[in-house]
Amino acid sequence: MGGEVSELVYAKFGPTIILLAGLQGVWKTTVSVKLALYLKKQGKSCRLIAGDVYRPAAVDQLIIFGEQVDVPVYAAGSDVKPAEIARQGLQEAKKKNVNVVTIDKARRL
C-alpha cells in the first residue's frame, strides 16, 4: 500500500502459510487462487485449503479455480470445523513437501 515493495519471506522448515481472512465479499477466494498461481509461476509448489464452510459454494468455487490453474485444493466438507480443515490440510501439505499453503477461511475460525 506504500511506495516500498516487500518480498515474501518463506518458512525455513515446512510450508509457508498464508491465511486470507476478511469480511464477506472482499474476494478472498479469488485472491487465494491468484496468489497460488503467481507463486507457482515463481517455482513454488502450492496448495489451497478450502476453509470457508459457511458460504454456500465457496468450497466448490475454490476447487474449480484450483483445477483451472492446476493447484491442488484440500477440502474436507461443510460438516468439518474450519480449524480442523486447516490442520488436516497442513498435515497433508507437509507430507507432500508443499512450499506454500494458502488458506481461504471463513469469517470465524
ABEGO torsion letter per residue (X at the ends): XBABBBBBBBBABEBBBBBBBEBBGAGAAAAAAAAAAAAAAAGBBBBBBBABAABBGAAAAAAAAAAAAGBBBBBAEAABBAAAAAAAAAAAAAAAGBABBBBBBBABX
